[in-house]
């Protein structure tokens, strides 16, 4: 899974990126455009189930699921026309699965809030800030769609039927984007395989699922409903079908420097039950319809990310294409079942709680699976 981080300058993007990835790669400072080159970081997906299997097996290798984050320079109003650093970095997040839009939800006179002109700080306005970034993503998509349409028109002159079919939906898409509407609100034909392929190639930014990360102060993150800015973003997210999480980039930065025991104590003092990274990953999985299944043993314990509704052979294919091609059956134990039996595999089997599943079995979140195959 790959997530792209966007937002206005000085909203806490780079501070958040550094904290959750633990890289310290992104420069974070109180002036616009301190991030110039895009930064990337890969983090393990926290999974207590995997941790418990590791305790049981003490394997030679542990492989958690991972998330890649991409942090680009802050966008400003007019970026698509060259304002600020322009939108030249947006290409770096076209391949991302979803966008994390960091929105400033706190007041601080010591941190300037920039929307359009770096020399003219303005008041914090989450709704206006979101609309500003949305429009820049839409305009970037409009340019992408117009360029592709021009190529298809040229190709169609030779009688290419695929190009003609693509023009039929590209033209209304260009008109739709030109009206300032996001690609998410355009009616694509989900059954059209060629259209889906074209959409993957284009990587439309305003078509990607959104997670709003509301960056607030310590008091706000523990009780987000008391923050008026958060409530504004939450109301918008509910309408859009987006995810929203409260987060304090500065707190995440502090947590990243602590050892596990200190981290737990610090979070308890703040009234937090999980970290911002945990909340962000949970929101990402929920938004993208993802789950994890597990494989275990002395050699390796591993978490695998798949989409909800994935059947056993396709889940096996995540491990190796031969597993899917030669799939015979899957031996499945639900994690909760194993836990209830005290992680006693013999007891699970004796009680008949290890199931044998075939090709039509839909994998469940937390399934521990051994695949049998023959090629």
C-alpha positions in Angstrom: 0.0 0.0 0.0 1.3 3.4 -0.9 0.0 6.7 0.5 0.7 10.2 -0.8 0.8 13.1 1.7 -0.5 16.5 0.5 -1.4 19.8 2.1 -0.7 23.5 2.2 2.7 24.7 3.4 3.3 24.7 7.2 0.4 22.4 8.1 2.7 19.7 9.6 3.1 17.4 6.6 6.8 16.9 6.9 6.7 16.7 10.7 4.1 14.0 10.5 6.0 12.2 7.7 9.2 12.2 9.8 7.4 11.0 12.9 5.5 8.1 11.3 8.3 6.9 9.1 11.1 7.5 11.6 13.4 8.6 8.8 13.9 12.3 9.6 14.4 12.7 5.8 11.9 15.5 5.4 12.9 19.0 6.3 10.4 20.6 8.7 10.5 24.3 9.4 8.3 27.3 9.9 8.5 28.7 6.4 6.8 27.8 3.1 8.3 25.2 0.7 11.0 23.9 3.1 10.3 20.5 1.5 11.7 20.6 -2.0 12.4 17.0 -3.2 9.7 14.4 -2.5 10.5 12.1 0.5 9.6 8.5 0.8 9.5 6.2 3.8 8.4 2.6 4.4 6.8 1.5 7.7 5.6 -1.8 9.1 1.9 -2.2 9.7 1.3 -2.7 13.4 -0.4 -6.1 13.9 -0.8 -7.6 17.4 -1.8 -10.9 15.8 1.5 -11.2 14.1 3.4 -10.2 17.3 1.6 -13.0 19.2 2.4 -15.6 16.5 6.1 -14.5 16.7 6.0 -15.1 20.5 4.7 -18.7 19.8 7.1 -19.7 17.0 10.2 -17.6 17.7 10.8 -17.7 13.9 14.0 -17.1 12.0 12.2 -14.3 10.0 9.4 -11.9 10.7 7.8 -10.0 7.8 5.0 -7.6 8.6 2.8 -5.9 6.0 4.2 -2.5 5.0 3.0 0.9 3.9 5.0 3.4 1.8 4.5 7.1 2.4 5.4 9.8 -0.1 5.7 13.4 1.1 5.8 16.2 -1.5 6.2 19.9 -1.3 3.3 22.0 0.1 0.8 23.1 -2.5 -0.6 26.6 -2.7 -3.5 28.2 -4.6 -2.4 28.5 -8.2 0.1 25.7 -8.1 -1.3 24.3 -11.3 -0.3 27.7 -12.9 3.2 27.7 -11.4 2.5 29.4 -8.0 4.8 28.4 -5.2 6.8 25.4 -6.5 4.0 24.6 -8.9 2.5 21.1 -9.2 5.6 19.5 -10.6 5.8 17.1 -7.7 2.2 15.8 -8.1 3.5 13.2 -10.5 5.2 11.5 -7.6 1.9 10.6 -6.0 0.0 9.5 -9.1 0.9 5.8 -8.3 -0.3 6.0 -4.7 -3.4 4.0 -3.6 -4.8 6.9 -1.6 -4.1 10.5 -0.6 -3.5 11.7 3.0 -4.6 15.3 3.1 -3.1 17.0 6.1 -5.3 19.8 7.3 -4.3 22.4 9.9 -6.8 22.4 12.8 -5.1 24.5 15.4 -4.3 28.2 15.9 -0.7 29.4 16.6 0.4 32.9 15.8 4.0 31.6 15.7 3.4 29.4 12.7 2.3 31.2 9.6 -0.6 29.9 7.6 -0.1 30.1 3.9 -2.8 29.5 1.2 -1.8 31.6 -1.8 0.9 34.1 -1.0 3.8 33.3 1.3 4.1 37.0 2.3 0.5 37.2 3.3 -0.5 34.8 6.3 -4.2 34.1 6.6 -6.5 32.7 9.2 -6.9 29.0 9.6 -9.9 27.8 7.5 -10.0 24.0 7.1 -12.9 24.0 4.6 -11.2 26.6 2.4 -7.9 24.9 2.7 -9.4 21.6 1.5 -11.1 23.3 -1.4 -7.8 24.9 -2.4 -5.9 21.6 -2.5 -8.8 19.8 -4.2 -8.9 22.4 -7.0 -5.1 22.0 -7.6 -5.6 18.2 -7.9 -8.5 18.7 -10.2 -6.6 21.1 -12.4 -3.6 18.7 -12.6 -6.0 15.9 -13.6 -7.6 18.2 -16.2 -4.2 18.7 -17.9 -3.6 15.0 -17.8 -7.0 14.2 -19.3 -6.7 16.9 -22.0 -3.3 15.6 -23.1 -4.6 12.0 -23.2 -7.6 13.1 -25.2 -5.4 14.9 -27.7 -3.4 11.7 -28.2 -6.5 9.6 -28.6 -8.0 12.0 -31.2 -4.8 11.7 -33.2 -4.8 7.9 -32.9 -8.5 7.6 -33.8 -7.9 9.2 -37.2 -6.2 6.0 -38.3 -9.5 4.1 -37.5 -8.3 2.8 -34.1 -11.6 1.6 -32.4 -10.0 1.5 -28.9 -9.1 5.2 -29.2 -12.6 6.1 -30.4 -14.1 4.3 -27.4 -11.8 6.1 -25.1 -12.7 9.5 -26.6 -16.3 8.8 -25.8 -15.7 9.0 -22.1 -12.6 11.3 -22.1 -14.5 14.2 -23.6 -17.2 14.3 -20.9 -14.5 13.7 -18.3 -12.5 16.8 -19.5 -15.7 18.8 -19.4 -16.5 17.5 -15.9 -13.0 18.4 -14.5 -13.1 21.8 -16.3 -16.2 22.6 -14.2 -14.1 22.2 -11.1 -15.5 18.8 -10.2 -13.4 15.9 -8.9 -13.0 12.7 -10.9 -14.5 10.9 -7.9 -17.8 12.4 -8.8 -17.6 11.4 -12.5 -19.6 8.3 -13.5 -17.0 5.8 -14.9 -18.0 2.4 -16.3 -16.6 0.1 -13.7 -17.3 -2.9 -15.9 -15.3 -1.5 -18.8 -11.9 -3.2 -18.5 -10.1 -0.9 -21.0 -11.5 2.1 -19.2 -10.1 0.7 -15.9 -6.7 0.2 -17.5 -6.7 3.7 -18.8 -7.6 5.1 -15.4 -4.7 3.2 -13.8 -2.3 4.6 -16.4 -3.6 8.2 -15.8 -3.5 8.0 -12.0 -6.0 10.7 -11.6 -5.4 12.4 -8.3 -8.9 13.6 -7.7 -10.1 10.0 -8.2 -8.1 8.6 -5.4 -9.7 7.9 -2.0 -9.0 10.6 0.6 -8.0 10.4 4.3 -8.1 13.8 6.1 -5.5 13.9 8.8 -6.6 16.7 11.1 -3.4 18.1 12.6 -4.3 19.6 16.0 -2.7 20.3 19.4 -2.3 17.9 22.3 -5.6 18.8 23.9 -7.5 18.5 20.7 -6.2 15.1 19.6 -7.4 13.5 22.8 -10.8 15.0 22.5 -11.3 15.8 18.8 -15.1 16.6 19.1 -14.2 19.6 21.2 -12.2 21.1 18.3 -14.4 23.2 16.0 -12.0 22.8 13.1 -12.1 19.0 13.4 -15.9 19.0 13.3 -15.8 21.0 10.1 -13.5 18.5 8.4 -15.5 15.5 9.8 -18.8 16.9 8.4 -17.1 17.2 5.0 -15.6 13.7 5.1 -19.0 12.2 6.0 -20.5 13.8 2.9 -17.6 12.7 0.7 -17.4 9.2 2.1 -13.8 9.9 3.1 -11.9 8.9 6.2 -10.9 11.4 8.9 -8.5 11.0 11.8 -7.4 13.4 14.6 -3.6 13.6 14.8 -1.0 15.8 16.4 2.2 15.8 14.3 4.3 17.3 17.2 3.1 14.6 19.6 3.9 11.9 17.0 7.3 13.4 16.6 7.8 13.1 20.4 6.5 9.6 20.5 9.0 8.5 17.8 11.9 9.3 20.1 10.7 7.1 23.0 11.2 3.5 23.7 8.0 1.3 23.8 7.4 1.5 27.6 7.8 5.3 27.7 5.6 5.6 24.6 2.8 3.8 26.3 3.1 6.0 29.4 3.2 9.2 27.4 0.1 8.2 25.4 -1.7 7.4 28.6 -0.9 10.8 30.0 -2.4 12.3 26.9 -5.5 10.1 27.0 -4.5 8.3 23.8 -5.1 4.6 23.2 -3.2 4.3 19.9 -0.7 6.3 17.9 -1.4 8.5 15.0 0.4 5.9 12.8 -2.0 3.2 14.0 -5.0 5.4 13.3 -3.7 6.3 9.9 -3.1 2.7 8.9 -6.5 1.6 10.2 -8.2 4.4 8.3 -6.2 3.4 5.1 -7.3 -0.3 5.4 -10.9 0.7 6.0 -11.0 3.2 3.1 -9.3 0.8 0.6 -11.2 -2.3 1.7 -8.1 -4.2 2.8 -7.5 -7.0 5.3 -4.6 -9.2 6.3 -4.1 -12.9 6.4 -1.2 -14.6 8.2 1.2 -17.4 7.5 3.3 -18.9 10.4 6.0 -21.4 11.2 9.6 -21.6 12.5 11.0 -20.3 9.3 8.8 -17.2 9.0 5.8 -15.5 10.4 4.3 -13.1 7.9 1.3 -10.8 7.3 -0.1 -10.5 3.8 -2.4 -7.6 2.6 -5.3 -8.4 0.3 -8.6 -6.8 -0.6 -11.8 -7.9 1.1 -13.6 -10.5 -1.0 -10.4 -12.2 -2.2 -10.8 -15.9 -2.7 -8.3 -18.5 -1.5 -6.4 -19.1 -4.8 -5.9 -15.4 -5.4 -4.7 -14.9 -1.8 -2.3 -17.8 -2.4 -1.1 -15.9 -5.5 0.1 -13.1 -3.2 2.7 -15.5 -1.9 3.7 -17.0 -5.3 2.1 -17.4 -8.6 2.7 -21.1 -8.5 0.5 -21.3 -5.3 -2.4 -19.8 -7.3 -1.8 -21.8 -10.5 -1.6 -25.1 -8.7 -4.0 -24.4 -5.8 -5.5 -27.5 -4.2 -6.9 -26.4 -0.9 -6.2 -24.2 2.1 -5.9 -25.2 5.7 -7.4 -22.4 7.7 -7.4 -21.4 11.4 -9.1 -18.2 12.5 -6.7 -16.2 14.7 -9.4 -15.7 17.4 -9.9 -19.5 17.5 -6.2 -20.1 18.0 -6.1 -17.5 20.7 -9.0 -19.0 22.5 -7.2 -22.4 22.5 -4.2 -20.8 24.1 -2.2 -21.0 20.8 -2.2 -24.8 21.1 -2.3 -26.0 17.5 -2.8 -29.6 18.6 -5.9 -28.6 20.6 -7.3 -26.6 17.6 -6.9 -29.7 15.3 -8.3 -32.1 18.0 -11.4 -30.0 18.3 -11.8 -29.9 14.5 -11.4 -26.2 14.4 -8.8 -26.2 11.6 -10.9 -26.0 8.4 -10.2 -27.3 4.9 -11.3 -24.7 2.3 -11.5 -24.9 -1.5 -11.3 -22.5 -4.4 -14.5 -20.6 -3.6 -13.5 -19.7 0.0 -13.4 -16.0 0.7 -10.4 -15.2 3.0 -11.3 -13.5 6.3 -9.3 -10.9 8.2 -6.9 -12.7 10.6 -7.1 -16.1 8.9 -3.9 -18.2 9.5 -3.5 -20.2 6.3 -1.4 -23.0 4.9 -1.8 -23.4 1.2 -1.5 -26.8 -0.5 -0.6 -26.7 -4.2 0.8 -28.8 -7.0 2.4 -27.6 -10.3 
